[in-house]
Amino acid sequence: MILRTAFTLPTIALVLDGPMAKSQDTETLGHRIARLRREKGLTQAELAQRLQVSQPVVSDYENDVIRLPADVVVQIAGILGASTDELLGMKMPATRSDGGIKNRRLYRRMQEIEKLPRRDQEALLRTIEAFISKTG
């Protein structure tokens, strides 16, 4: 008979100094997951699909209702493009490559534009620059 056990991460209480102290000391693991998920432009349903769980489970993760197994923390970190140290609040967040775009719709469009051929990207940039210069 084989027993399978799930290892869960204990609650980690950290005393933080310096730049992380103000922004990270009250942020829970669930809140960091929610923040990183939103920064990545994902919905709870999309994250749930990638984790192969239901959306309410992701909601429970984000609201700290369910303690995450260690392997799930690693999986979420990979999906969200963060280190496990960042996710666990032990390390400052890495500089994001998305330029800090907060608008999910705009962020997704930017991702789609990056997939276009270079020529089309340049045409879009010229159009955007012309629009901005007129309203500017």
TILUMTI-676132 format. One record per atom (N, C-alpha, C): residue number from 1; residue in three letters; z, x, y. Coordinates in nm, 3 decimals. Layout:
BEGIN
- NUM/Ala/Z/X/Y
...
***
This chain:
BEGIN
- 1/Met/0.000/0.084/-0.117
- 1/Met/0.000/0.000/0.000
- 1/Met/0.000/0.089/0.124
- 2/Ile/-0.094/0.066/0.214
- 2/Ile/-0.105/0.145/0.335
- 2/Ile/-0.051/0.062/0.451
- 3/Leu/0.042/0.121/0.524
- 3/Leu/0.097/0.055/0.643
- 3/Leu/0.031/0.114/0.766
- 4/Arg/-0.014/0.027/0.852
- 4/Arg/-0.073/0.075/0.977
- 4/Arg/0.024/0.041/1.090
- 5/Thr/0.060/0.141/1.164
- 5/Thr/0.152/0.117/1.276
- 5/Thr/0.080/0.147/1.406
- 6/Ala/0.116/0.073/1.506
- 6/Ala/0.060/0.097/1.638
- 6/Ala/0.166/0.169/1.721
- 7/Phe/0.127/0.280/1.777
- 7/Phe/0.218/0.355/1.862
- 7/Phe/0.204/0.302/2.003
- 8/Thr/0.315/0.274/2.066
- 8/Thr/0.309/0.231/2.205
- 8/Thr/0.374/0.337/2.291
- 9/Leu/0.329/0.340/2.414
- 9/Leu/0.382/0.437/2.508
- 9/Leu/0.511/0.384/2.568
- 10/Pro/0.614/0.466/2.574
- 10/Pro/0.738/0.422/2.637
- 10/Pro/0.719/0.408/2.787
- 11/Thr/0.806/0.328/2.846
- 11/Thr/0.804/0.317/2.991
- 11/Thr/0.843/0.450/3.048
- 12/Ile/0.766/0.499/3.144
- 12/Ile/0.790/0.630/3.202
- 12/Ile/0.842/0.611/3.343
- 13/Ala/0.961/0.661/3.368
- 13/Ala/1.016/0.657/3.504
- 13/Ala/0.996/0.795/3.564
- 14/Leu/0.924/0.799/3.673
- 14/Leu/0.894/0.926/3.737
- 14/Leu/0.957/0.931/3.875
- 15/Val/1.010/1.046/3.909
- 15/Val/1.055/1.069/4.046
- 15/Val/0.945/1.149/4.112
- 16/Leu/0.884/1.089/4.212
- 16/Leu/0.767/1.151/4.274
- 16/Leu/0.800/1.202/4.413
- 17/Asp/0.742/1.314/4.446
- 17/Asp/0.752/1.370/4.580
- 17/Asp/0.613/1.387/4.634
- 18/Gly/0.602/1.406/4.763
- 18/Gly/0.474/1.439/4.824
- 18/Gly/0.383/1.319/4.841
- 19/Pro/0.251/1.344/4.841
- 19/Pro/0.155/1.240/4.877
- 19/Pro/0.152/1.122/4.780
- 20/Met/0.190/1.142/4.655
- 20/Met/0.185/1.033/4.559
- 20/Met/0.302/0.937/4.575
- 21/Ala/0.411/0.981/4.633
- 21/Ala/0.534/0.903/4.635
- 21/Ala/0.515/0.766/4.697
- 22/Lys/0.445/0.755/4.807
- 22/Lys/0.433/0.628/4.875
- 22/Lys/0.340/0.531/4.803
- 23/Ser/0.230/0.579/4.748
- 23/Ser/0.133/0.487/4.690
- 23/Ser/0.153/0.462/4.541
- 24/Gln/0.213/0.554/4.470
- 24/Gln/0.218/0.542/4.326
- 24/Gln/0.354/0.503/4.269
- 25/Asp/0.465/0.522/4.342
- 25/Asp/0.595/0.506/4.279
- 25/Asp/0.627/0.363/4.241
- 26/Thr/0.568/0.264/4.306
- 26/Thr/0.595/0.126/4.269
- 26/Thr/0.480/0.063/4.193
- 27/Glu/0.375/0.135/4.173
- 27/Glu/0.259/0.082/4.102
- 27/Glu/0.280/0.098/3.953
- 28/Thr/0.276/-0.013/3.881
- 28/Thr/0.295/-0.009/3.736
- 28/Thr/0.164/0.029/3.666
- 29/Leu/0.173/0.054/3.539
- 29/Leu/0.054/0.084/3.459
- 29/Leu/-0.046/-0.031/3.470
- 30/Gly/0.003/-0.152/3.458
- 30/Gly/-0.085/-0.268/3.468
- 30/Gly/-0.153/-0.278/3.603
- 31/His/-0.078/-0.252/3.710
- 31/His/-0.137/-0.256/3.844
- 31/His/-0.243/-0.147/3.862
- 32/Arg/-0.219/-0.029/3.804
- 32/Arg/-0.319/0.078/3.813
- 32/Arg/-0.446/0.039/3.737
- 33/Ile/-0.429/-0.024/3.621
- 33/Ile/-0.547/-0.069/3.544
- 33/Ile/-0.625/-0.169/3.627
- 34/Ala/-0.556/-0.267/3.688
- 34/Ala/-0.624/-0.369/3.768
- 34/Ala/-0.695/-0.305/3.887
- 35/Arg/-0.628/-0.213/3.955
- 35/Arg/-0.688/-0.147/4.072
- 35/Arg/-0.813/-0.069/4.032
- 36/Leu/-0.802/0.011/3.927
- 36/Leu/-0.915/0.092/3.882
- 36/Leu/-1.030/0.004/3.832
- 37/Arg/-0.995/-0.105/3.766
- 37/Arg/-1.098/-0.198/3.717
- 37/Arg/-1.175/-0.257/3.835
- 38/Arg/-1.103/-0.300/3.938
- 38/Arg/-1.169/-0.356/4.057
- 38/Arg/-1.253/-0.250/4.128
- 39/Glu/-1.199/-0.127/4.139
- 39/Glu/-1.277/-0.019/4.202
- 39/Glu/-1.405/0.009/4.126
- 40/Lys/-1.401/-0.009/3.996
- 40/Lys/-1.519/0.014/3.912
- 40/Lys/-1.615/-0.104/3.919
- 41/Gly/-1.570/-0.215/3.978
- 41/Gly/-1.655/-0.332/3.991
- 41/Gly/-1.662/-0.417/3.867
- 42/Leu/-1.559/-0.409/3.783
- 42/Leu/-1.556/-0.487/3.659
- 42/Leu/-1.464/-0.608/3.673
- 43/Thr/-1.498/-0.714/3.603
- 43/Thr/-1.408/-0.829/3.593
- 43/Thr/-1.317/-0.807/3.472
- 44/Gln/-1.212/-0.888/3.463
- 44/Gln/-1.126/-0.881/3.345
- 44/Gln/-1.206/-0.913/3.219
- 45/Ala/-1.296/-1.010/3.229
- 45/Ala/-1.378/-1.048/3.114
- 45/Ala/-1.467/-0.933/3.068
- 46/Glu/-1.525/-0.859/3.164
- 46/Glu/-1.610/-0.746/3.129
- 46/Glu/-1.530/-0.634/3.063
- 47/Leu/-1.411/-0.606/3.117
- 47/Leu/-1.326/-0.504/3.055
- 47/Leu/-1.284/-0.549/2.916
- 48/Ala/-1.250/-0.676/2.903
- 48/Ala/-1.211/-0.730/2.772
- 48/Ala/-1.322/-0.714/2.670
- 49/Gln/-1.445/-0.742/2.713
- 49/Gln/-1.559/-0.729/2.622
- 49/Gln/-1.573/-0.585/2.574
- 50/Arg/-1.558/-0.489/2.666
- 50/Arg/-1.571/-0.348/2.628
- 50/Arg/-1.457/-0.304/2.537
- 51/Leu/-1.340/-0.365/2.555
- 51/Leu/-1.224/-0.330/2.470
- 51/Leu/-1.224/-0.410/2.340
- 52/Gln/-1.313/-0.509/2.331
- 52/Gln/-1.322/-0.599/2.216
- 52/Gln/-1.191/-0.678/2.198
- 53/Val/-1.142/-0.729/2.312
- 53/Val/-1.026/-0.819/2.313
- 53/Val/-1.063/-0.937/2.401
- 54/Ser/-0.974/-1.036/2.409
- 54/Ser/-1.000/-1.151/2.495
- 54/Ser/-0.956/-1.123/2.638
- 55/Gln/-1.009/-1.199/2.732
- 55/Gln/-0.974/-1.182/2.873
- 55/Gln/-0.824/-1.201/2.899
- 56/Pro/-0.758/-1.299/2.834
- 56/Pro/-0.614/-1.314/2.856
- 56/Pro/-0.533/-1.190/2.815
- 57/Val/-0.582/-1.115/2.718
- 57/Val/-0.513/-0.992/2.677
- 57/Val/-0.522/-0.889/2.791
- 58/Val/-0.637/-0.876/2.853
- 58/Val/-0.652/-0.784/2.966
- 58/Val/-0.560/-0.829/3.080
- 59/Ser/-0.554/-0.958/3.104
- 59/Ser/-0.464/-1.011/3.206
- 59/Ser/-0.319/-0.973/3.175
- 60/Asp/-0.281/-0.985/3.049
- 60/Asp/-0.145/-0.947/3.007
- 60/Asp/-0.121/-0.797/3.026
- 61/Tyr/-0.223/-0.715/2.997
- 61/Tyr/-0.210/-0.571/3.022
- 61/Tyr/-0.183/-0.546/3.171
- 62/Glu/-0.264/-0.611/3.254
- 62/Glu/-0.255/-0.588/3.399
- 62/Glu/-0.126/-0.642/3.460
- 63/Asn/-0.068/-0.741/3.396
- 63/Asn/0.058/-0.798/3.445
- 63/Asn/0.179/-0.742/3.372
- 64/Asp/0.158/-0.636/3.294
- 64/Asp/0.264/-0.566/3.222
- 64/Asp/0.340/-0.657/3.126
- 65/Val/0.270/-0.755/3.070
- 65/Val/0.330/-0.845/2.971
- 65/Val/0.327/-0.779/2.834
- 66/Ile/0.217/-0.710/2.805
- 66/Ile/0.199/-0.642/2.677
- 66/Ile/0.207/-0.493/2.699
- 67/Arg/0.282/-0.425/2.614
- 67/Arg/0.286/-0.279/2.619
- 67/Arg/0.163/-0.226/2.547
- 68/Leu/0.093/-0.139/2.614
- 68/Leu/-0.034/-0.090/2.560
- 68/Leu/-0.013/0.017/2.454
- 69/Pro/-0.083/0.005/2.341
- 69/Pro/-0.084/0.114/2.243
- 69/Pro/-0.151/0.236/2.306
- 70/Ala/-0.111/0.354/2.263
- 70/Ala/-0.164/0.479/2.320
- 70/Ala/-0.315/0.487/2.309
- 71/Asp/-0.372/0.442/2.197
- 71/Asp/-0.516/0.449/2.181
- 71/Asp/-0.589/0.357/2.278
- 72/Val/-0.527/0.247/2.316
- 72/Val/-0.587/0.156/2.413
- 72/Val/-0.585/0.218/2.552
- 73/Val/-0.477/0.290/2.584
- 73/Val/-0.470/0.360/2.713
- 73/Val/-0.585/0.460/2.724
- 74/Val/-0.610/0.534/2.617
- 74/Val/-0.720/0.631/2.616
- 74/Val/-0.854/0.559/2.632
- 75/Gln/-0.870/0.446/2.563
- 75/Gln/-0.994/0.370/2.569
- 75/Gln/-1.016/0.314/2.711
- 76/Ile/-0.913/0.258/2.771
- 76/Ile/-0.924/0.202/2.907
- 76/Ile/-0.956/0.313/3.007
- 77/Ala/-0.890/0.427/2.993
- 77/Ala/-0.916/0.540/3.083
- 77/Ala/-1.063/0.579/3.077
- 78/Gly/-1.119/0.584/2.956
- 78/Gly/-1.260/0.619/2.940
- 78/Gly/-1.352/0.517/3.005
- 79/Ile/-1.324/0.391/2.987
- 79/Ile/-1.407/0.284/3.044
- 79/Ile/-1.402/0.287/3.196
- 80/Leu/-1.282/0.313/3.250
- 80/Leu/-1.264/0.309/3.395
- 80/Leu/-1.295/0.443/3.462
- 81/Gly/-1.331/0.543/3.383
- 81/Gly/-1.366/0.672/3.441
- 81/Gly/-1.248/0.743/3.503
- 82/Ala/-1.131/0.726/3.445
- 82/Ala/-1.009/0.789/3.496
- 82/Ala/-0.948/0.873/3.384
- 83/Ser/-0.861/0.964/3.422
- 83/Ser/-0.789/1.040/3.320
- 83/Ser/-0.670/0.956/3.274
- 84/Thr/-0.621/0.985/3.156
- 84/Thr/-0.501/0.915/3.109
- 84/Thr/-0.383/0.948/3.199
- 85/Asp/-0.377/1.070/3.250
- 85/Asp/-0.269/1.106/3.343
- 85/Asp/-0.274/1.019/3.469
- 86/Glu/-0.393/0.996/3.520
- 86/Glu/-0.408/0.910/3.637
- 86/Glu/-0.367/0.767/3.604
- 87/Leu/-0.410/0.718/3.489
- 87/Leu/-0.378/0.582/3.448
- 87/Leu/-0.227/0.563/3.431
- 88/Leu/-0.161/0.666/3.379
- 88/Leu/-0.016/0.659/3.357
- 88/Leu/0.065/0.690/3.482
- 89/Gly/-0.004/0.728/3.590
- 89/Gly/0.065/0.754/3.716
- 89/Gly/0.127/0.892/3.724
- 90/Met/0.081/0.983/3.641
- 90/Met/0.137/1.117/3.638
- 90/Met/0.055/1.216/3.719
- 91/Lys/-0.058/1.172/3.769
- 91/Lys/-0.150/1.260/3.842
- 91/Lys/-0.217/1.178/3.951
- 92/Met/-0.244/1.244/4.064
- 92/Met/-0.315/1.175/4.172
- 92/Met/-0.455/1.139/4.126
- 93/Pro/-0.506/1.026/4.174
- 93/Pro/-0.641/0.986/4.137
- 93/Pro/-0.744/1.091/4.179
- 94/Ala/-0.843/1.108/4.093
- 94/Ala/-0.954/1.198/4.126
- 94/Ala/-1.037/1.133/4.235
- 95/Thr/-1.110/1.212/4.308
- 95/Thr/-1.198/1.159/4.411
- 95/Thr/-1.303/1.073/4.343
- 96/Arg/-1.320/0.954/4.390
- 96/Arg/-1.415/0.862/4.331
- 96/Arg/-1.557/0.895/4.374
- 97/Ser/-1.650/0.880/4.282
- 97/Ser/-1.790/0.908/4.313
- 97/Ser/-1.859/0.790/4.379
- 98/Asp/-1.792/0.674/4.385
- 98/Asp/-1.856/0.556/4.443
- 98/Asp/-1.844/0.550/4.595
- 99/Gly/-1.786/0.654/4.657
- 99/Gly/-1.775/0.658/4.802
- 99/Gly/-1.677/0.557/4.857
- 100/Gly/-1.593/0.500/4.773
- 100/Gly/-1.493/0.406/4.820
- 100/Gly/-1.548/0.268/4.849
- 101/Ile/-1.654/0.226/4.785
- 101/Ile/-1.712/0.093/4.808
- 101/Ile/-1.617/-0.010/4.749
- 102/Lys/-1.567/-0.099/4.834
- 102/Lys/-1.471/-0.201/4.792
- 102/Lys/-1.539/-0.331/4.751
- 103/Asn/-1.655/-0.360/4.809
- 103/Asn/-1.727/-0.483/4.780
- 103/Asn/-1.794/-0.471/4.644
- 104/Arg/-1.749/-0.551/4.548
- 104/Arg/-1.799/-0.543/4.411
- 104/Arg/-1.949/-0.567/4.404
- 105/Arg/-1.997/-0.665/4.477
- 105/Arg/-2.140/-0.697/4.475
- 105/Arg/-2.223/-0.580/4.527
- 106/Leu/-2.179/-0.522/4.638
- 106/Leu/-2.248/-0.407/4.696
- 106/Leu/-2.244/-0.288/4.599
- 107/Tyr/-2.129/-0.266/4.537
- 107/Tyr/-2.115/-0.155/4.442
- 107/Tyr/-2.214/-0.171/4.325
- 108/Arg/-2.223/-0.292/4.271
- 108/Arg/-2.315/-0.315/4.159
- 108/Arg/-2.460/-0.295/4.201
- 109/Arg/-2.493/-0.340/4.322
- 109/Arg/-2.629/-0.321/4.372
- 109/Arg/-2.660/-0.173/4.386
- 110/Met/-2.562/-0.097/4.435
- 110/Met/-2.581/0.047/4.450
- 110/Met/-2.607/0.112/4.314
- 111/Gln/-2.536/0.066/4.212
- 111/Gln/-2.559/0.119/4.078
- 111/Gln/-2.701/0.088/4.031
- 112/Glu/-2.748/-0.034/4.061
- 112/Glu/-2.883/-0.072/4.023
- 112/Glu/-2.987/0.010/4.099
- 113/Ile/-2.961/0.033/4.226
- 113/Ile/-3.054/0.112/4.309
- 113/Ile/-3.066/0.254/4.255
- 114/Glu/-2.954/0.310/4.208
- 114/Glu/-2.957/0.446/4.154
- 114/Glu/-3.046/0.458/4.030
- 115/Lys/-3.070/0.346/3.962
- 115/Lys/-3.153/0.346/3.842
- 115/Lys/-3.302/0.335/3.875
- 116/Leu/-3.334/0.300/4.000
- 116/Leu/-3.474/0.285/4.041
- 116/Leu/-3.541/0.422/4.052
- 117/Pro/-3.674/0.422/4.047
- 117/Pro/-3.747/0.547/4.070
- 117/Pro/-3.718/0.599/4.212
- 118/Arg/-3.727/0.728/4.229
- 118/Arg/-3.695/0.793/4.356
- 118/Arg/-3.775/0.734/4.473
- 119/Arg/-3.899/0.705/4.448
- 119/Arg/-3.986/0.650/4.552
- 119/Arg/-3.934/0.515/4.603
- 120/Asp/-3.891/0.429/4.510
- 120/Asp/-3.835/0.299/4.547
- 120/Asp/-3.702/0.315/4.621
- 121/Gln/-3.621/0.410/4.578
- 121/Gln/-3.495/0.437/4.648
- 121/Gln/-3.520/0.476/4.792
- 122/Glu/-3.617/0.563/4.813
- 122/Glu/-3.649/0.608/4.949
- 122/Glu/-3.699/0.492/5.035
- 123/Ala/-3.780/0.404/4.977
- 123/Ala/-3.830/0.288/5.050
- 123/Ala/-3.713/0.196/5.091
- 124/Leu/-3.620/0.175/5.001
- 124/Leu/-3.502/0.094/5.033
- 124/Leu/-3.418/0.158/5.142
- 125/Leu/-3.400/0.288/5.135
- 125/Leu/-3.323/0.357/5.238
- 125/Leu/-3.387/0.345/5.376
- 126/Arg/-3.520/0.356/5.381
- 126/Arg/-3.589/0.341/5.509
- 126/Arg/-3.569/0.200/5.565
- 127/Thr/-3.575/0.101/5.478
- 127/Thr/-3.554/-0.038/5.519
- 127/Thr/-3.412/-0.059/5.570
- 128/Ile/-3.315/-0.007/5.500
- 128/Ile/-3.174/-0.019/5.540
- 128/Ile/-3.152/0.052/5.674
- 129/Glu/-3.206/0.172/5.688
- 129/Glu/-3.190/0.248/5.814
- 129/Glu/-3.253/0.174/5.931
- 130/Ala/-3.370/0.112/5.908
- 130/Ala/-3.436/0.037/6.015
- 130/Ala/-3.351/-0.085/6.053
- 131/Phe/-3.297/-0.152/5.956
- 131/Phe/-3.211/-0.268/5.983
- 131/Phe/-3.087/-0.228/6.062
- 132/Ile/-3.023/-0.120/6.020
- 132/Ile/-2.902/-0.074/6.087
- 132/Ile/-2.931/-0.028/6.231
- 133/Ser/-3.042/0.039/6.250
- 133/Ser/-3.075/0.086/6.385
- 133/Ser/-3.103/-0.030/6.481
- 134/Lys/-3.157/-0.142/6.430
- 134/Lys/-3.181/-0.259/6.513
- 134/Lys/-3.052/-0.331/6.550
- 135/Thr/-2.956/-0.333/6.458
- 135/Thr/-2.831/-0.406/6.482
- 135/Thr/-2.725/-0.318/6.543
- 136/Gly/-2.747/-0.188/6.534
- 136/Gly/-2.657/-0.087/6.566
- 136/Gly/-2.581/-0.065/6.682
***
